[in-house]
Amino acid sequence: MNFTIDHMKDSDAPEVMRIYEEGLNGNNATFETNLPEFETWIGGKRPDCRLVARLQDGSLAGWAVLSPTSKRVVYSGVCEVTVYVSNHAQGMGVGTALMGALVTESEAAGVWTLYSSIFPENVASVKLHERHGFRTIGRRERIAFHPTTQTWRDTVIMERRSETVGR
């Protein structure tokens, strides 16, 4: 699969939301159950770290964004990572390329800590994070009730500390 990593544009909104909806429907990526409006969703993301994997035909194979942890300046370099890969592009290196580029972008933006909260059953996501230097720092047992699956779910908290920023 040929794709390039590019910065997310407002015109990517329908494709970004389509891929996000695939994740919602899979019940293994998020506790969210309703697709938000793009403008509301993107408003909570850092504008300098929004990436897409763009196929040759212009469609998207995946996306990656960072969300600030806090508005407090002392946490300005701590962000939550979100990476989604379209169902048709899974297992083709899209997530690896997005995560690698996101790590590079985050460090260029002065981010010193990346973290993610992942369902432990999402083994592909856990392995993706591990390949990019994330380590498991904890497990939150029965942290929330997933309304679609009607089950209590655990999450694994993973963290990556920059070796260049904040040292």
Chimera marker file (.cmm) of the C-alpha trace (Angstrom):
<marker_set name="trace">
<marker id="1" x="0.000" y="0.000" z="0.000" r="1" g="1" b="0" radius="0.5"/>
<marker id="2" x="1.493" y="3.324" z="-1.082" r="1" g="1" b="0" radius="0.5"/>
<marker id="3" x="0.742" y="6.241" z="1.207" r="1" g="1" b="0" radius="0.5"/>
<marker id="4" x="2.360" y="9.409" z="2.426" r="1" g="1" b="0" radius="0.5"/>
<marker id="5" x="2.231" y="11.040" z="5.836" r="1" g="1" b="0" radius="0.5"/>
<marker id="6" x="0.779" y="14.526" z="5.602" r="1" g="1" b="0" radius="0.5"/>
<marker id="7" x="-0.633" y="17.204" z="7.888" r="1" g="1" b="0" radius="0.5"/>
<marker id="8" x="-4.374" y="16.953" z="8.461" r="1" g="1" b="0" radius="0.5"/>
<marker id="9" x="-6.459" y="19.504" z="6.586" r="1" g="1" b="0" radius="0.5"/>
<marker id="10" x="-9.995" y="20.663" z="7.304" r="1" g="1" b="0" radius="0.5"/>
<marker id="11" x="-11.001" y="19.017" z="4.014" r="1" g="1" b="0" radius="0.5"/>
<marker id="12" x="-9.956" y="15.655" z="5.514" r="1" g="1" b="0" radius="0.5"/>
<marker id="13" x="-12.793" y="15.878" z="8.047" r="1" g="1" b="0" radius="0.5"/>
<marker id="14" x="-15.195" y="13.405" z="6.363" r="1" g="1" b="0" radius="0.5"/>
<marker id="15" x="-12.475" y="10.756" z="5.965" r="1" g="1" b="0" radius="0.5"/>
<marker id="16" x="-11.139" y="11.314" z="9.488" r="1" g="1" b="0" radius="0.5"/>
<marker id="17" x="-14.622" y="10.871" z="10.919" r="1" g="1" b="0" radius="0.5"/>
<marker id="18" x="-15.240" y="7.792" z="8.731" r="1" g="1" b="0" radius="0.5"/>
<marker id="19" x="-12.130" y="6.128" z="10.167" r="1" g="1" b="0" radius="0.5"/>
<marker id="20" x="-13.051" y="7.235" z="13.687" r="1" g="1" b="0" radius="0.5"/>
<marker id="21" x="-16.507" y="5.706" z="13.211" r="1" g="1" b="0" radius="0.5"/>
<marker id="22" x="-14.918" y="2.387" z="12.195" r="1" g="1" b="0" radius="0.5"/>
<marker id="23" x="-13.109" y="2.434" z="15.536" r="1" g="1" b="0" radius="0.5"/>
<marker id="24" x="-16.321" y="3.214" z="17.393" r="1" g="1" b="0" radius="0.5"/>
<marker id="25" x="-18.074" y="0.333" z="15.666" r="1" g="1" b="0" radius="0.5"/>
<marker id="26" x="-15.251" y="-2.067" z="16.545" r="1" g="1" b="0" radius="0.5"/>
<marker id="27" x="-15.855" y="-1.497" z="20.293" r="1" g="1" b="0" radius="0.5"/>
<marker id="28" x="-12.145" y="-1.908" z="21.039" r="1" g="1" b="0" radius="0.5"/>
<marker id="29" x="-10.728" y="1.560" z="20.505" r="1" g="1" b="0" radius="0.5"/>
<marker id="30" x="-12.711" y="3.967" z="22.689" r="1" g="1" b="0" radius="0.5"/>
<marker id="31" x="-15.448" y="4.288" z="25.270" r="1" g="1" b="0" radius="0.5"/>
<marker id="32" x="-17.153" y="6.801" z="22.991" r="1" g="1" b="0" radius="0.5"/>
<marker id="33" x="-20.329" y="5.546" z="21.361" r="1" g="1" b="0" radius="0.5"/>
<marker id="34" x="-21.420" y="8.544" z="19.294" r="1" g="1" b="0" radius="0.5"/>
<marker id="35" x="-19.453" y="10.165" z="16.526" r="1" g="1" b="0" radius="0.5"/>
<marker id="36" x="-18.835" y="13.800" z="17.476" r="1" g="1" b="0" radius="0.5"/>
<marker id="37" x="-18.996" y="16.764" z="15.127" r="1" g="1" b="0" radius="0.5"/>
<marker id="38" x="-15.565" y="17.239" z="13.563" r="1" g="1" b="0" radius="0.5"/>
<marker id="39" x="-15.306" y="20.867" z="14.698" r="1" g="1" b="0" radius="0.5"/>
<marker id="40" x="-15.979" y="19.950" z="18.318" r="1" g="1" b="0" radius="0.5"/>
<marker id="41" x="-13.634" y="16.963" z="18.225" r="1" g="1" b="0" radius="0.5"/>
<marker id="42" x="-10.725" y="18.718" z="16.500" r="1" g="1" b="0" radius="0.5"/>
<marker id="43" x="-11.038" y="21.665" z="18.879" r="1" g="1" b="0" radius="0.5"/>
<marker id="44" x="-9.613" y="19.488" z="21.649" r="1" g="1" b="0" radius="0.5"/>
<marker id="45" x="-6.509" y="18.499" z="19.655" r="1" g="1" b="0" radius="0.5"/>
<marker id="46" x="-3.154" y="20.237" z="19.306" r="1" g="1" b="0" radius="0.5"/>
<marker id="47" x="-3.081" y="22.073" z="15.979" r="1" g="1" b="0" radius="0.5"/>
<marker id="48" x="0.628" y="21.361" z="15.438" r="1" g="1" b="0" radius="0.5"/>
<marker id="49" x="0.436" y="17.561" z="15.723" r="1" g="1" b="0" radius="0.5"/>
<marker id="50" x="-2.353" y="16.325" z="13.451" r="1" g="1" b="0" radius="0.5"/>
<marker id="51" x="-1.294" y="13.820" z="10.827" r="1" g="1" b="0" radius="0.5"/>
<marker id="52" x="-2.915" y="11.635" z="8.187" r="1" g="1" b="0" radius="0.5"/>
<marker id="53" x="-1.777" y="8.735" z="6.036" r="1" g="1" b="0" radius="0.5"/>
<marker id="54" x="-2.882" y="9.733" z="2.548" r="1" g="1" b="0" radius="0.5"/>
<marker id="55" x="-3.276" y="7.189" z="-0.237" r="1" g="1" b="0" radius="0.5"/>
<marker id="56" x="-2.362" y="8.022" z="-3.831" r="1" g="1" b="0" radius="0.5"/>
<marker id="57" x="-6.016" y="8.657" z="-4.676" r="1" g="1" b="0" radius="0.5"/>
<marker id="58" x="-6.257" y="11.242" z="-1.859" r="1" g="1" b="0" radius="0.5"/>
<marker id="59" x="-8.320" y="9.091" z="0.499" r="1" g="1" b="0" radius="0.5"/>
<marker id="60" x="-7.078" y="8.411" z="4.011" r="1" g="1" b="0" radius="0.5"/>
<marker id="61" x="-5.731" y="5.180" z="5.440" r="1" g="1" b="0" radius="0.5"/>
<marker id="62" x="-5.419" y="6.551" z="8.981" r="1" g="1" b="0" radius="0.5"/>
<marker id="63" x="-4.758" y="9.517" z="11.213" r="1" g="1" b="0" radius="0.5"/>
<marker id="64" x="-2.926" y="10.474" z="14.398" r="1" g="1" b="0" radius="0.5"/>
<marker id="65" x="-3.398" y="13.408" z="16.771" r="1" g="1" b="0" radius="0.5"/>
<marker id="66" x="-2.250" y="14.683" z="20.134" r="1" g="1" b="0" radius="0.5"/>
<marker id="67" x="-4.552" y="16.015" z="22.838" r="1" g="1" b="0" radius="0.5"/>
<marker id="68" x="-3.256" y="18.279" z="25.579" r="1" g="1" b="0" radius="0.5"/>
<marker id="69" x="-3.429" y="16.751" z="29.048" r="1" g="1" b="0" radius="0.5"/>
<marker id="70" x="-4.063" y="20.000" z="30.871" r="1" g="1" b="0" radius="0.5"/>
<marker id="71" x="-4.315" y="23.747" z="30.305" r="1" g="1" b="0" radius="0.5"/>
<marker id="72" x="-1.750" y="24.278" z="33.052" r="1" g="1" b="0" radius="0.5"/>
<marker id="73" x="1.586" y="25.396" z="31.631" r="1" g="1" b="0" radius="0.5"/>
<marker id="74" x="3.538" y="22.865" z="33.715" r="1" g="1" b="0" radius="0.5"/>
<marker id="75" x="1.871" y="20.084" z="31.693" r="1" g="1" b="0" radius="0.5"/>
<marker id="76" x="2.263" y="21.755" z="28.288" r="1" g="1" b="0" radius="0.5"/>
<marker id="77" x="4.636" y="19.009" z="27.157" r="1" g="1" b="0" radius="0.5"/>
<marker id="78" x="2.388" y="16.096" z="28.159" r="1" g="1" b="0" radius="0.5"/>
<marker id="79" x="-0.073" y="14.837" z="25.552" r="1" g="1" b="0" radius="0.5"/>
<marker id="80" x="-2.384" y="11.927" z="24.901" r="1" g="1" b="0" radius="0.5"/>
<marker id="81" x="-1.773" y="10.015" z="21.661" r="1" g="1" b="0" radius="0.5"/>
<marker id="82" x="-4.590" y="8.840" z="19.406" r="1" g="1" b="0" radius="0.5"/>
<marker id="83" x="-3.888" y="6.759" z="16.293" r="1" g="1" b="0" radius="0.5"/>
<marker id="84" x="-6.616" y="5.236" z="14.125" r="1" g="1" b="0" radius="0.5"/>
<marker id="85" x="-6.100" y="3.091" z="11.039" r="1" g="1" b="0" radius="0.5"/>
<marker id="86" x="-8.885" y="2.354" z="8.589" r="1" g="1" b="0" radius="0.5"/>
<marker id="87" x="-10.131" y="-1.233" z="8.586" r="1" g="1" b="0" radius="0.5"/>
<marker id="88" x="-8.959" y="-1.716" z="4.992" r="1" g="1" b="0" radius="0.5"/>
<marker id="89" x="-5.418" y="-0.553" z="5.818" r="1" g="1" b="0" radius="0.5"/>
<marker id="90" x="-4.707" y="-2.457" z="9.028" r="1" g="1" b="0" radius="0.5"/>
<marker id="91" x="-1.558" y="-4.568" z="9.056" r="1" g="1" b="0" radius="0.5"/>
<marker id="92" x="0.064" y="-2.577" z="6.241" r="1" g="1" b="0" radius="0.5"/>
<marker id="93" x="2.403" y="-0.328" z="8.231" r="1" g="1" b="0" radius="0.5"/>
<marker id="94" x="0.103" y="2.692" z="8.373" r="1" g="1" b="0" radius="0.5"/>
<marker id="95" x="-0.006" y="2.819" z="12.180" r="1" g="1" b="0" radius="0.5"/>
<marker id="96" x="3.765" y="2.432" z="12.406" r="1" g="1" b="0" radius="0.5"/>
<marker id="97" x="4.355" y="5.273" z="9.951" r="1" g="1" b="0" radius="0.5"/>
<marker id="98" x="1.836" y="7.540" z="11.672" r="1" g="1" b="0" radius="0.5"/>
<marker id="99" x="3.217" y="6.864" z="15.149" r="1" g="1" b="0" radius="0.5"/>
<marker id="100" x="6.808" y="7.423" z="14.032" r="1" g="1" b="0" radius="0.5"/>
<marker id="101" x="5.890" y="10.725" z="12.399" r="1" g="1" b="0" radius="0.5"/>
<marker id="102" x="3.797" y="11.764" z="15.401" r="1" g="1" b="0" radius="0.5"/>
<marker id="103" x="6.700" y="11.133" z="17.785" r="1" g="1" b="0" radius="0.5"/>
<marker id="104" x="8.943" y="13.274" z="15.566" r="1" g="1" b="0" radius="0.5"/>
<marker id="105" x="6.330" y="16.048" z="15.321" r="1" g="1" b="0" radius="0.5"/>
<marker id="106" x="5.692" y="15.954" z="19.063" r="1" g="1" b="0" radius="0.5"/>
<marker id="107" x="9.346" y="16.398" z="19.914" r="1" g="1" b="0" radius="0.5"/>
<marker id="108" x="9.692" y="19.244" z="17.397" r="1" g="1" b="0" radius="0.5"/>
<marker id="109" x="6.748" y="20.871" z="19.219" r="1" g="1" b="0" radius="0.5"/>
<marker id="110" x="8.442" y="20.503" z="22.619" r="1" g="1" b="0" radius="0.5"/>
<marker id="111" x="6.403" y="17.568" z="23.948" r="1" g="1" b="0" radius="0.5"/>
<marker id="112" x="8.333" y="15.519" z="26.505" r="1" g="1" b="0" radius="0.5"/>
<marker id="113" x="5.755" y="12.889" z="27.480" r="1" g="1" b="0" radius="0.5"/>
<marker id="114" x="3.285" y="10.975" z="25.345" r="1" g="1" b="0" radius="0.5"/>
<marker id="115" x="0.736" y="8.667" z="26.895" r="1" g="1" b="0" radius="0.5"/>
<marker id="116" x="-2.139" y="6.507" z="25.804" r="1" g="1" b="0" radius="0.5"/>
<marker id="117" x="-4.975" y="4.631" z="27.476" r="1" g="1" b="0" radius="0.5"/>
<marker id="118" x="-5.652" y="1.394" z="25.596" r="1" g="1" b="0" radius="0.5"/>
<marker id="119" x="-8.032" y="-1.514" z="26.015" r="1" g="1" b="0" radius="0.5"/>
<marker id="120" x="-5.721" y="-4.464" z="26.799" r="1" g="1" b="0" radius="0.5"/>
<marker id="121" x="-7.624" y="-6.571" z="24.260" r="1" g="1" b="0" radius="0.5"/>
<marker id="122" x="-6.418" y="-4.174" z="21.545" r="1" g="1" b="0" radius="0.5"/>
<marker id="123" x="-3.159" y="-6.090" z="21.223" r="1" g="1" b="0" radius="0.5"/>
<marker id="124" x="-2.193" y="-4.429" z="17.918" r="1" g="1" b="0" radius="0.5"/>
<marker id="125" x="-2.339" y="-0.989" z="19.534" r="1" g="1" b="0" radius="0.5"/>
<marker id="126" x="-0.337" y="-2.101" z="22.585" r="1" g="1" b="0" radius="0.5"/>
<marker id="127" x="2.351" y="-3.577" z="20.314" r="1" g="1" b="0" radius="0.5"/>
<marker id="128" x="2.405" y="-0.454" z="18.128" r="1" g="1" b="0" radius="0.5"/>
<marker id="129" x="3.054" y="1.696" z="21.172" r="1" g="1" b="0" radius="0.5"/>
<marker id="130" x="5.751" y="-0.667" z="22.476" r="1" g="1" b="0" radius="0.5"/>
<marker id="131" x="7.560" y="-0.539" z="19.107" r="1" g="1" b="0" radius="0.5"/>
<marker id="132" x="7.786" y="3.230" z="19.501" r="1" g="1" b="0" radius="0.5"/>
<marker id="133" x="9.260" y="3.264" z="22.987" r="1" g="1" b="0" radius="0.5"/>
<marker id="134" x="6.113" y="3.309" z="25.110" r="1" g="1" b="0" radius="0.5"/>
<marker id="135" x="6.105" y="1.307" z="28.329" r="1" g="1" b="0" radius="0.5"/>
<marker id="136" x="3.187" y="0.157" z="30.426" r="1" g="1" b="0" radius="0.5"/>
<marker id="137" x="2.968" y="2.246" z="33.583" r="1" g="1" b="0" radius="0.5"/>
<marker id="138" x="-0.288" y="0.864" z="34.933" r="1" g="1" b="0" radius="0.5"/>
<marker id="139" x="-3.620" y="-0.800" z="34.452" r="1" g="1" b="0" radius="0.5"/>
<marker id="140" x="-6.936" y="0.711" z="35.435" r="1" g="1" b="0" radius="0.5"/>
<marker id="141" x="-9.279" y="-2.145" z="36.278" r="1" g="1" b="0" radius="0.5"/>
<marker id="142" x="-12.954" y="-1.792" z="35.492" r="1" g="1" b="0" radius="0.5"/>
<marker id="143" x="-12.395" y="1.926" z="34.924" r="1" g="1" b="0" radius="0.5"/>
<marker id="144" x="-15.585" y="2.468" z="32.917" r="1" g="1" b="0" radius="0.5"/>
<marker id="145" x="-18.693" y="0.719" z="31.668" r="1" g="1" b="0" radius="0.5"/>
<marker id="146" x="-18.762" y="0.330" z="27.893" r="1" g="1" b="0" radius="0.5"/>
<marker id="147" x="-22.397" y="0.991" z="26.935" r="1" g="1" b="0" radius="0.5"/>
<marker id="148" x="-22.282" y="-0.791" z="23.582" r="1" g="1" b="0" radius="0.5"/>
<marker id="149" x="-20.782" y="-4.042" z="24.854" r="1" g="1" b="0" radius="0.5"/>
<marker id="150" x="-22.503" y="-3.746" z="28.264" r="1" g="1" b="0" radius="0.5"/>
<marker id="151" x="-19.241" y="-4.662" z="30.008" r="1" g="1" b="0" radius="0.5"/>
<marker id="152" x="-16.848" y="-3.082" z="32.462" r="1" g="1" b="0" radius="0.5"/>
<marker id="153" x="-13.534" y="-2.473" z="30.707" r="1" g="1" b="0" radius="0.5"/>
<marker id="154" x="-9.947" y="-2.163" z="31.852" r="1" g="1" b="0" radius="0.5"/>
<marker id="155" x="-7.401" y="0.124" z="30.238" r="1" g="1" b="0" radius="0.5"/>
<marker id="156" x="-3.632" y="-0.121" z="30.079" r="1" g="1" b="0" radius="0.5"/>
<marker id="157" x="-1.794" y="3.179" z="30.507" r="1" g="1" b="0" radius="0.5"/>
<marker id="158" x="1.314" y="3.470" z="28.346" r="1" g="1" b="0" radius="0.5"/>
<marker id="159" x="3.877" y="6.268" z="28.356" r="1" g="1" b="0" radius="0.5"/>
<marker id="160" x="6.800" y="7.403" z="26.233" r="1" g="1" b="0" radius="0.5"/>
<marker id="161" x="9.338" y="9.898" z="27.573" r="1" g="1" b="0" radius="0.5"/>
<marker id="162" x="11.358" y="11.855" z="25.047" r="1" g="1" b="0" radius="0.5"/>
<marker id="163" x="15.086" y="11.332" z="25.097" r="1" g="1" b="0" radius="0.5"/>
<marker id="164" x="15.654" y="14.798" z="23.646" r="1" g="1" b="0" radius="0.5"/>
<marker id="165" x="12.951" y="17.123" z="24.997" r="1" g="1" b="0" radius="0.5"/>
<marker id="166" x="12.901" y="18.008" z="28.675" r="1" g="1" b="0" radius="0.5"/>
<marker id="167" x="16.289" y="16.499" z="29.470" r="1" g="1" b="0" radius="0.5"/>
<link id1="1" id2="2" r="1" g="1" b="0" radius="0.2"/>
<link id1="2" id2="3" r="1" g="1" b="0" radius="0.2"/>
<link id1="3" id2="4" r="1" g="1" b="0" radius="0.2"/>
<link id1="4" id2="5" r="1" g="1" b="0" radius="0.2"/>
<link id1="5" id2="6" r="1" g="1" b="0" radius="0.2"/>
<link id1="6" id2="7" r="1" g="1" b="0" radius="0.2"/>
<link id1="7" id2="8" r="1" g="1" b="0" radius="0.2"/>
<link id1="8" id2="9" r="1" g="1" b="0" radius="0.2"/>
<link id1="9" id2="10" r="1" g="1" b="0" radius="0.2"/>
<link id1="10" id2="11" r="1" g="1" b="0" radius="0.2"/>
<link id1="11" id2="12" r="1" g="1" b="0" radius="0.2"/>
<link id1="12" id2="13" r="1" g="1" b="0" radius="0.2"/>
<link id1="13" id2="14" r="1" g="1" b="0" radius="0.2"/>
<link id1="14" id2="15" r="1" g="1" b="0" radius="0.2"/>
<link id1="15" id2="16" r="1" g="1" b="0" radius="0.2"/>
<link id1="16" id2="17" r="1" g="1" b="0" radius="0.2"/>
<link id1="17" id2="18" r="1" g="1" b="0" radius="0.2"/>
<link id1="18" id2="19" r="1" g="1" b="0" radius="0.2"/>
<link id1="19" id2="20" r="1" g="1" b="0" radius="0.2"/>
<link id1="20" id2="21" r="1" g="1" b="0" radius="0.2"/>
<link id1="21" id2="22" r="1" g="1" b="0" radius="0.2"/>
<link id1="22" id2="23" r="1" g="1" b="0" radius="0.2"/>
<link id1="23" id2="24" r="1" g="1" b="0" radius="0.2"/>
<link id1="24" id2="25" r="1" g="1" b="0" radius="0.2"/>
<link id1="25" id2="26" r="1" g="1" b="0" radius="0.2"/>
<link id1="26" id2="27" r="1" g="1" b="0" radius="0.2"/>
<link id1="27" id2="28" r="1" g="1" b="0" radius="0.2"/>
<link id1="28" id2="29" r="1" g="1" b="0" radius="0.2"/>
<link id1="29" id2="30" r="1" g="1" b="0" radius="0.2"/>
<link id1="30" id2="31" r="1" g="1" b="0" radius="0.2"/>
<link id1="31" id2="32" r="1" g="1" b="0" radius="0.2"/>
<link id1="32" id2="33" r="1" g="1" b="0" radius="0.2"/>
<link id1="33" id2="34" r="1" g="1" b="0" radius="0.2"/>
<link id1="34" id2="35" r="1" g="1" b="0" radius="0.2"/>
<link id1="35" id2="36" r="1" g="1" b="0" radius="0.2"/>
<link id1="36" id2="37" r="1" g="1" b="0" radius="0.2"/>
<link id1="37" id2="38" r="1" g="1" b="0" radius="0.2"/>
<link id1="38" id2="39" r="1" g="1" b="0" radius="0.2"/>
<link id1="39" id2="40" r="1" g="1" b="0" radius="0.2"/>
<link id1="40" id2="41" r="1" g="1" b="0" radius="0.2"/>
<link id1="41" id2="42" r="1" g="1" b="0" radius="0.2"/>
<link id1="42" id2="43" r="1" g="1" b="0" radius="0.2"/>
<link id1="43" id2="44" r="1" g="1" b="0" radius="0.2"/>
<link id1="44" id2="45" r="1" g="1" b="0" radius="0.2"/>
<link id1="45" id2="46" r="1" g="1" b="0" radius="0.2"/>
<link id1="46" id2="47" r="1" g="1" b="0" radius="0.2"/>
<link id1="47" id2="48" r="1" g="1" b="0" radius="0.2"/>
<link id1="48" id2="49" r="1" g="1" b="0" radius="0.2"/>
<link id1="49" id2="50" r="1" g="1" b="0" radius="0.2"/>
<link id1="50" id2="51" r="1" g="1" b="0" radius="0.2"/>
<link id1="51" id2="52" r="1" g="1" b="0" radius="0.2"/>
<link id1="52" id2="53" r="1" g="1" b="0" radius="0.2"/>
<link id1="53" id2="54" r="1" g="1" b="0" radius="0.2"/>
<link id1="54" id2="55" r="1" g="1" b="0" radius="0.2"/>
<link id1="55" id2="56" r="1" g="1" b="0" radius="0.2"/>
<link id1="56" id2="57" r="1" g="1" b="0" radius="0.2"/>
<link id1="57" id2="58" r="1" g="1" b="0" radius="0.2"/>
<link id1="58" id2="59" r="1" g="1" b="0" radius="0.2"/>
<link id1="59" id2="60" r="1" g="1" b="0" radius="0.2"/>
<link id1="60" id2="61" r="1" g="1" b="0" radius="0.2"/>
<link id1="61" id2="62" r="1" g="1" b="0" radius="0.2"/>
<link id1="62" id2="63" r="1" g="1" b="0" radius="0.2"/>
<link id1="63" id2="64" r="1" g="1" b="0" radius="0.2"/>
<link id1="64" id2="65" r="1" g="1" b="0" radius="0.2"/>
<link id1="65" id2="66" r="1" g="1" b="0" radius="0.2"/>
<link id1="66" id2="67" r="1" g="1" b="0" radius="0.2"/>
<link id1="67" id2="68" r="1" g="1" b="0" radius="0.2"/>
<link id1="68" id2="69" r="1" g="1" b="0" radius="0.2"/>
<link id1="69" id2="70" r="1" g="1" b="0" radius="0.2"/>
<link id1="70" id2="71" r="1" g="1" b="0" radius="0.2"/>
<link id1="71" id2="72" r="1" g="1" b="0" radius="0.2"/>
<link id1="72" id2="73" r="1" g="1" b="0" radius="0.2"/>
<link id1="73" id2="74" r="1" g="1" b="0" radius="0.2"/>
<link id1="74" id2="75" r="1" g="1" b="0" radius="0.2"/>
<link id1="75" id2="76" r="1" g="1" b="0" radius="0.2"/>
<link id1="76" id2="77" r="1" g="1" b="0" radius="0.2"/>
<link id1="77" id2="78" r="1" g="1" b="0" radius="0.2"/>
<link id1="78" id2="79" r="1" g="1" b="0" radius="0.2"/>
<link id1="79" id2="80" r="1" g="1" b="0" radius="0.2"/>
<link id1="80" id2="81" r="1" g="1" b="0" radius="0.2"/>
<link id1="81" id2="82" r="1" g="1" b="0" radius="0.2"/>
<link id1="82" id2="83" r="1" g="1" b="0" radius="0.2"/>
<link id1="83" id2="84" r="1" g="1" b="0" radius="0.2"/>
<link id1="84" id2="85" r="1" g="1" b="0" radius="0.2"/>
<link id1="85" id2="86" r="1" g="1" b="0" radius="0.2"/>
<link id1="86" id2="87" r="1" g="1" b="0" radius="0.2"/>
<link id1="87" id2="88" r="1" g="1" b="0" radius="0.2"/>
<link id1="88" id2="89" r="1" g="1" b="0" radius="0.2"/>
<link id1="89" id2="90" r="1" g="1" b="0" radius="0.2"/>
<link id1="90" id2="91" r="1" g="1" b="0" radius="0.2"/>
<link id1="91" id2="92" r="1" g="1" b="0" radius="0.2"/>
<link id1="92" id2="93" r="1" g="1" b="0" radius="0.2"/>
<link id1="93" id2="94" r="1" g="1" b="0" radius="0.2"/>
<link id1="94" id2="95" r="1" g="1" b="0" radius="0.2"/>
<link id1="95" id2="96" r="1" g="1" b="0" radius="0.2"/>
<link id1="96" id2="97" r="1" g="1" b="0" radius="0.2"/>
<link id1="97" id2="98" r="1" g="1" b="0" radius="0.2"/>
<link id1="98" id2="99" r="1" g="1" b="0" radius="0.2"/>
<link id1="99" id2="100" r="1" g="1" b="0" radius="0.2"/>
<link id1="100" id2="101" r="1" g="1" b="0" radius="0.2"/>
<link id1="101" id2="102" r="1" g="1" b="0" radius="0.2"/>
<link id1="102" id2="103" r="1" g="1" b="0" radius="0.2"/>
<link id1="103" id2="104" r="1" g="1" b="0" radius="0.2"/>
<link id1="104" id2="105" r="1" g="1" b="0" radius="0.2"/>
<link id1="105" id2="106" r="1" g="1" b="0" radius="0.2"/>
<link id1="106" id2="107" r="1" g="1" b="0" radius="0.2"/>
<link id1="107" id2="108" r="1" g="1" b="0" radius="0.2"/>
<link id1="108" id2="109" r="1" g="1" b="0" radius="0.2"/>
<link id1="109" id2="110" r="1" g="1" b="0" radius="0.2"/>
<link id1="110" id2="111" r="1" g="1" b="0" radius="0.2"/>
<link id1="111" id2="112" r="1" g="1" b="0" radius="0.2"/>
<link id1="112" id2="113" r="1" g="1" b="0" radius="0.2"/>
<link id1="113" id2="114" r="1" g="1" b="0" radius="0.2"/>
<link id1="114" id2="115" r="1" g="1" b="0" radius="0.2"/>
<link id1="115" id2="116" r="1" g="1" b="0" radius="0.2"/>
<link id1="116" id2="117" r="1" g="1" b="0" radius="0.2"/>
<link id1="117" id2="118" r="1" g="1" b="0" radius="0.2"/>
<link id1="118" id2="119" r="1" g="1" b="0" radius="0.2"/>
<link id1="119" id2="120" r="1" g="1" b="0" radius="0.2"/>
<link id1="120" id2="121" r="1" g="1" b="0" radius="0.2"/>
<link id1="121" id2="122" r="1" g="1" b="0" radius="0.2"/>
<link id1="122" id2="123" r="1" g="1" b="0" radius="0.2"/>
<link id1="123" id2="124" r="1" g="1" b="0" radius="0.2"/>
<link id1="124" id2="125" r="1" g="1" b="0" radius="0.2"/>
<link id1="125" id2="126" r="1" g="1" b="0" radius="0.2"/>
<link id1="126" id2="127" r="1" g="1" b="0" radius="0.2"/>
<link id1="127" id2="128" r="1" g="1" b="0" radius="0.2"/>
<link id1="128" id2="129" r="1" g="1" b="0" radius="0.2"/>
<link id1="129" id2="130" r="1" g="1" b="0" radius="0.2"/>
<link id1="130" id2="131" r="1" g="1" b="0" radius="0.2"/>
<link id1="131" id2="132" r="1" g="1" b="0" radius="0.2"/>
<link id1="132" id2="133" r="1" g="1" b="0" radius="0.2"/>
<link id1="133" id2="134" r="1" g="1" b="0" radius="0.2"/>
<link id1="134" id2="135" r="1" g="1" b="0" radius="0.2"/>
<link id1="135" id2="136" r="1" g="1" b="0" radius="0.2"/>
<link id1="136" id2="137" r="1" g="1" b="0" radius="0.2"/>
<link id1="137" id2="138" r="1" g="1" b="0" radius="0.2"/>
<link id1="138" id2="139" r="1" g="1" b="0" radius="0.2"/>
<link id1="139" id2="140" r="1" g="1" b="0" radius="0.2"/>
<link id1="140" id2="141" r="1" g="1" b="0" radius="0.2"/>
<link id1="141" id2="142" r="1" g="1" b="0" radius="0.2"/>
<link id1="142" id2="143" r="1" g="1" b="0" radius="0.2"/>
<link id1="143" id2="144" r="1" g="1" b="0" radius="0.2"/>
<link id1="144" id2="145" r="1" g="1" b="0" radius="0.2"/>
<link id1="145" id2="146" r="1" g="1" b="0" radius="0.2"/>
<link id1="146" id2="147" r="1" g="1" b="0" radius="0.2"/>
<link id1="147" id2="148" r="1" g="1" b="0" radius="0.2"/>
<link id1="148" id2="149" r="1" g="1" b="0" radius="0.2"/>
<link id1="149" id2="150" r="1" g="1" b="0" radius="0.2"/>
<link id1="150" id2="151" r="1" g="1" b="0" radius="0.2"/>
<link id1="151" id2="152" r="1" g="1" b="0" radius="0.2"/>
<link id1="152" id2="153" r="1" g="1" b="0" radius="0.2"/>
<link id1="153" id2="154" r="1" g="1" b="0" radius="0.2"/>
<link id1="154" id2="155" r="1" g="1" b="0" radius="0.2"/>
<link id1="155" id2="156" r="1" g="1" b="0" radius="0.2"/>
<link id1="156" id2="157" r="1" g="1" b="0" radius="0.2"/>
<link id1="157" id2="158" r="1" g="1" b="0" radius="0.2"/>
<link id1="158" id2="159" r="1" g="1" b="0" radius="0.2"/>
<link id1="159" id2="160" r="1" g="1" b="0" radius="0.2"/>
<link id1="160" id2="161" r="1" g="1" b="0" radius="0.2"/>
<link id1="161" id2="162" r="1" g="1" b="0" radius="0.2"/>
<link id1="162" id2="163" r="1" g="1" b="0" radius="0.2"/>
<link id1="163" id2="164" r="1" g="1" b="0" radius="0.2"/>
<link id1="164" id2="165" r="1" g="1" b="0" radius="0.2"/>
<link id1="165" id2="166" r="1" g="1" b="0" radius="0.2"/>
<link id1="166" id2="167" r="1" g="1" b="0" radius="0.2"/>
</marker_set>
